Amino acid sequence: MLLGDLSGWSVSYTPESMCALEGSSVELHSYYSYPPGLTVQDTFWFISDSKNTDLKTNAHYAGRVTYTGNTSNHTLSIRGLNLGDSKGYAFRFTTKEEGGWSGVYVPLSVTGLQVLVDPATVNEGDRVTLTCSTTCSLSNNPTYIWYRNSQPVTNKHTAAGKTLTINSITNVDTGYYSCAVRGHEDHPSPAVCVWKCFGVAYNPNSMCALKGSSVELHSYYSYPPGLTVQETFWFIKDSKNTDLRKNAHYAGRVTYTESTSNHTLSIRSLNLGDSKDYAFRFITKEKGGWSGVFVPLSVTGLQVLVDPATVNEGDRVTLTCSATCSLSNNPTYIWYRNSQPVSNQHTGDYRLHIYPVSPEDAGKYSCALEGHESLISPENTLSVRYAPRNTSVSVSPPGGIKVGDSVTLTCSSDANPPVENYNWYSNASGSVSEWLQQEGIYNITNISVAHTGHYYCKAENKYGSSNFSTTYLDVQYSPRNTTVLVRPPGDIKEGDSVTLTCSSDANPPVENYTWYSNKFGSASEWLQQEGIYNITNITVAHTGHYYCKAENKYGSSNSSATYLDVQYSPRNTTVSISPSGDNQEGDSVTLTCSSDANPPVENYTWYKSDGNKTVLHRTERIPSFTLILVSGLDGLYHCEAGNEVGKENSTRVQVRFSLPDSGFYKIVLFPVLGAICAVVLLLVVLICWR
């Protein structure tokens, strides 16, 4: 059949229709073409009313559909046909440039076999015709095979095509008749009784069952009228017709149920040792015993197979729930990963396809049949190989790291196969990254501040490497390099405001600062517990040594002492005379100017007062000078002490001296002075009296 050639597009089929036997396999062939220069992107088959859905995604066909083909033909294979597969099938291919193109539907009819008996009522000597009937005409002119009581019939009967003729039926011809198509002998028709049947038939004729499950084998038996059945039982091959219930291997697991024409064997908790041939036997008093042919029972476990055996990340992998025989009743499969059901999209198929496979898909896989979930297969591990990932660095011991500790850095990574090489790097020196070693564990003993910085590792195996994983080592230590800073810098003068700042290098930062002083040589005095110590309007009393102590949880450190030298202008300035007794003209006296000053007095200036007049006498760099007492040098003297801060005058002192002893003094001067004193005294008395 050709879908019209339209500008180079076509799809044709062979055969154009098909009739196939239930349980068999079928192949539908398509041949397609398209204009030159186009590229086919996708090819698939679909059924009518499926909206162009790929047949492989249809759960009804799970595990039964295979595609084969090339650039011009494509074949659909369907195994294990059932009556539900009777549908119209079409092939479709798509190109990026022009979309999709489909052929018309190819009708597929699936039929079973049925034996028809003519005439319906048979008497001895009648001519009987048996027809192996189908609902459609099977393709390929099949050859039919006939069975009586499950055994091929003898050549004395005439077989022509799908019919079997018994020219004159007798007692030896009675029994159950069935037919099959050559090549599909495992799918015979149901058995039909012809005349006075003395025989046994089975349904099914063979069986594959799951280890641990239960199974039922049904027998249908008949015998001529007037006979009485005395005993019925099942037995296994080579057991000399011994009732199965008497076999110790089946103890407690075998049950019979029966009526006048059928008998069912039930076996529970199947094991591999139950894989045998079973037959039903009935005994009549008149005719002895009668047995059917043996029905083979195969017991299988489930096994998960992984293909390919070696799986890399990104590959396509197929897991198959395998059995040693074809399980009956088209079971639904359930998949488990690490004992948990996988997603629903995989349920029902005996194969589990994973693409692209990832490390998250790795695990222990098992399978079971729906209704037999407790009979799960052994687990098979899917191992996915991949480059390192989730690389991390752990620090031991955890928590704070202090100087002198021993620290272990461990590089961990998820990889399959395991990591082959670990490389450690650091930028602790503050420079570009420095390679440290090629091992997974990096040890640092007696750690120091120099080890502070970022550390990172790189993990590698033959499939690649991970990104760097970084950790920061913060090495903690007690305060060190503790210093005192004085503000403002330079000389300190009385009245200034001064700030002392305590600085220290510590990790974690300093928690407490404590200030001390030992002014005037006394014992250390606690001042305050803050990092900055302020002194306003400083005085001489603040002169002394100051130091601070810095503390954190790891220890403390004292600064060196800083001396505050408070400068002030001269004060308590005085003048002394030496010798201080009676002096006479011509004697020598020394005047000394004393003053308290910081820095020391730089200049001494002397003044002499004569009446209301004060005159500069002299300026000295030293505090003392000597006078030769002569006329005109007696009087009041004071000094001025000065430094770079200021000046101060002393109080005045009297410099006097007497004349040497002579007549002039005795005769003239002394009487005159005496008279003057007498007059002054008289005036004082008169004033007081008045």
Helices and strands as residue ranges (DSSP letters): E 2-6, E 9-14, E 18-21, E 26-33, E 40-47, G 55-57, G 59-61, E 65-69, E 73-78, G 83-85, E 88-95, E 99-102, E 106-111, E 114-118, E 128-133, E 144-148, E 151-152, E 158-160, E 163-166, G 171-173, E 175-181, E 192-194, E 199-203, E 207-210, E 215-222, E 229-236, G 244-246, G 248-250, E 254-258, E 262-267, G 272-274, E 277-284, E 288-291, E 295-300, E 303-307, E 311-312, E 317-322, E 333-337, E 340-341, G 344-346, E 351-354, G 359-361, E 363-369, E 380-382, E 384-396, E 401-402, E 407-416, E 421-426, E 434-437, E 441-444, G 449-451, E 453-461, E 464-465, E 469-473, E 475-487, E 492-493, E 498-507, E 512-517, G 519-521, E 525-528, E 532-535, G 540-542, E 544-552, E 555-558, E 562-564, E 566-578, E 588-598, E 603-610, E 613-620, E 624-628, E 635-642, E 647-649, E 653-655, H 663-664, I 665-669, H 670-689
